[in-house]
Amino acid sequence: MPVKKDKDGNRYVEAEVEVPGSPEQVWQAIATGQGISSWFVPTTSDECVGGNTVSRFGPGMDAVAKITAWNSPESFVAESEGGEAEGGPGKVATEWIVEARSGGTCVVRVVHRWFAETDDWDGEFEGHAYGWASSFFRMLRLYLTHFAGQKCSAFDLAAFSNDSPPDTWRAIKSAFTIDEKAQRAESRPDAPKVSGNLESLEITDPALLRVRETSPLVKAALEGQGDETPELLLRLDRPAPGIAHLFIMPMGEQTMVSIRFFLYGDEGAAAAPKAEAEWNAWLAARFPHEPPA
């Protein structure tokens, strides 16, 4: 998790997770547009050297990278421009690695590399690695454990709040009744119908806990939240089998709200349009603000 240097002087951070599945199954989930879109963000990939990957994180937030290495089902590298001319970190290379383990599991590792002579960007990249380890890799493991290879009907919604992050998060949580003992969550009567298992987001790794103190991105998200992490991860049984991920992110004077649903199989395909419309209406009623310019 801490920033390291390789033999060429590149700074890098990495995160890893052990997941169920063969290398081929895991590769489909982390290296193809259809697979990535089934647990992360809407993504397209040309799946070949010289091609592009495009990941859509929200309105006006597309991440474009060129594939520079493709070794299916073991690893691939995609490079993106980090805005060196504007004071950014320059070119950033992201490598994904799949390593088979005994017992029908694989380790997935992501490595972000960039060249910089200062530590100006260390906190931001530690924040990226923290996000993989603390949230998104949990979603990958959920997908591969319960829904691998199933047709996915996903929707990704965003809104912007002028309230503080803690107040914004309280508004999001007001949609749910949460039973900590049973680890269950169910929507309240005035919210779209949702129920499911509450997936743990507990952080015990000392390296991740340190990043909470050193990364500006992570510190900003946690400020004023007390002992609570402003994030929910649910394994759904309603409106259909699937995954829901809700979180907030400070963006200047506003707070971005992100809600992502991944609904699987024919039941998910049938439920997705209504669920998306209902959550869009719920967000618009509670956060009737324009996104930042």
N, C-alpha and C positions, 0 to 999 in steps of 0.2 A: 503493500500500500504506500509506504513512503517513496518519495521521488528518488530514483537512482540514476547513475550514469553508465552507459555502455562504453565499449572500447573506442568508439568513434566520436565520443563526446556528446552523444544524444542523451537528453534527459528522458526518463520514461517512468510510467506507473503501470501497474498490472493488477488484475483481479481475476479470481478463478472460482469455479463452482463444480461440484460433482453432480452429475445428472444421470438418470436411467436412459438406456438405449444403446444401440450399436453405433459405431462411428458414422455409418450412412444415415441413420435416423437423426442423429444429433446434427450432422452436417446440413441436412434438409432444413432443420429448425434455425440454424444460425447463419447460413450462407446463401439461402435463396430468398427472393423477395416474398414469395408466398409464405415461407416458413417464418421469416422475421416478422411479417405483418400479423402473424397468428398469436404473438405474445408481446411484441414491443411497440413499434410505431409503424404506420403505413410506409412500406419500403418497396422500391423496385431495384432490380439488379440485373445487369447484363450477363453476369456469371461467367466472365472470361477476362483474360488479361487485355487491357486497353479499354474495357467497358467501364461503365459508371455504376455506382450505387447512389440512390437518392432516398434519404430518410426524411419524412415530414413530421416535425415535432410540434407544429402548430402554425397559425396564420403567419405567413412571411418568414418561417423558420425552417426552410429546407436545408439539409446538410448533403452536399454533393461531394463525392470522392471518386477518384479513378483507381480501378483495380490494377495493381502492379505485379501481383503474384497470385496464382490460383492452383492449388495442389489438393484437389478433392480426393478423399474426404478428410484431409489432415490440416490444412491451413490456407489462409489467404490474407493478402495485405491490400488495403485501400488507402490512398493518400489524398488529403484535402489541403487546400491552401488556408493557412491560419491568419491571413491578413498582415503579413510582415511589413508591407508598406505603410500600414496604418498603426504600427506599433504592436501588432499581434505577434504570436509565437512563430510565424512562418509556416512552412510545410509540416503537416502532422501526419504520421504514418500510423495506422491502426492495424494490428495483426490479430487475427483470430486463429486459435490453435485447438484442435481436438485430439485428445490422447485417450486411447482405449485403456480401461482398467478391467481387472477380473470381476466376475459376478454380474456382467451385463451392464456396466456403467462406463461413463466417460468423464474425463475432466475437460471442461471448457475454460480456456484462458484468453483474456483480451489484454493486449498491450498497446498503450498509446506512447509513441515516441515523437519527440520534437527537439530541435536544436536551439538552444538559447544560452547566452553567456551569463545570464543573471537568473535569479530565482523568482522573477516577476510573475511567472505563470504557474509556479509550482502549486499554489493553493487551488487554482482553477482545475488543474488536471487531477490533483488529489480528490477534488470534488467529483470529477467524472468517475474515477475508480470507485469512490464511495457509493455513487449511484448504482453502478453495476452490482457491487457486492451486497449492498443493503436492500435493494429493491428489485431491479430488473432481472438479476439472476434468480431470484426467488420465483419470479413469474415464469422464467424459462423452465425451471424445475417443475413448477405446477403444470405447465403445458405438456412437458414430456412425460410426466407421471400419469396424467389423467386424460389428455386430449391429443396425444401425438398423432399427426397425420389426418386428423379430422378436418372437414370443411369448416372454415372459420368465417363468421360474419361479424366484422368488427366496426366499431365507430369510436371516434376520437373527438371529444368536445372541449372547448376552452371558453373561458369568460374572464373578464377583468374586473377587479373590485377596487374601489377607492378606499376601502376600510383597511385597517392594519392586518398583517398576517394572522395574529391570534383571533381577531374578530371574524375574519374571513373563514378561518378554519372552523370556528364555532357554528357559523352559518351552514357550512357543508355537513358537519356532524349532526345538525338538527334534523337532517333527513332520515336519521337512523335511530333505532333503539338497539343498543349493544349490550349483550349479556356476556360479561367478561368470564363468568364461571363456565358457561356452556361454550364459550368461544363462538357465538353466533351473532349475526347482525340481521336486522329486518327493518325495512323502510317504515316510516310513520305514515299515517293515513293521508297526509297532504303531499306525499312524495311518490314518485313512480314506484311500482311494486317491485321490490327486490328482497331476496333473502339468501343467506349463504353462510358458510364457515368463515370465521375471522382468522386469517392467516397471520402467524406471528411475524412481527417486524423487529423483534428484540435484537439489540446489538450487544454482543459480549466480547468480540474480538478487540484486544487492546489497540491494534493499529487503526481500526475503524473509529474507536472512541477518541483516539488522538486527533483524527481528521476533523471531528466535530469542533475541535478547538483551533485548528490551523487553517481550514479552508474557508475563505470568505463566503462562498456559495452556500456551504452547509451551515455555517454560523448564522447567516441571514435567514435561512429557512427555519431554524430552530429558535431564533431570538423571541423571547416573550412567551414561549410555549411551555415553560416549566419542564416537567419530566415527560411530556407528551411529544411524540413525533407526529407532525401534521400530515398523516398519510394513512390510507386504509387499503388493504389488499384482501379481497374476498374471493373464495371459490364458490360460485353461485349454483343454486338449484332453481332459482327463479329470477328473471323471467324465462331462463333456459339454462342448461348446464354451461358453465363458462367461468370467466375470470373478470373481476372489476378492479380497477386501480384508480384511486382518487387521491390527489395531492395538491398542494399549493406551492407557488414559487414567487418570492418577491422580485419585482421588476421595476426598479426605480421607485417612483411614488405610488405605484399600483401593485396589486397582488394578482398573479395569474392563477386561475383555477383550472386544473386539468382533470377530466374524467374520461377514462378509457374502458370500454367494454369489449370483451372477446367472447362471442357466443358460438357454440359448436354444434355441428350436425344439422339435420333437417329442422329440429326444434329451434335451434339458434337462428337459422335463416328465416323461419317464420316469425320469430319474436323480435328480431333486430329492428325493423323499420318503426314499429310502434314504440319500442323502448327508446330509440334515438330521438323520436319526436317528443316524447314525454320528458326526457332529460333536457332537451334543448329548451322546452318551455319552462321547466323548473329553474334552469340557470338564468334565463332571460328575466324571469320574475324576481329573482333575488339579486342579480348583478346587472342592472340595466345601464351599463356604462360602455362607452366606446373604448376599443383597445388603444394603447398609446400610439402616438404618431411615429 
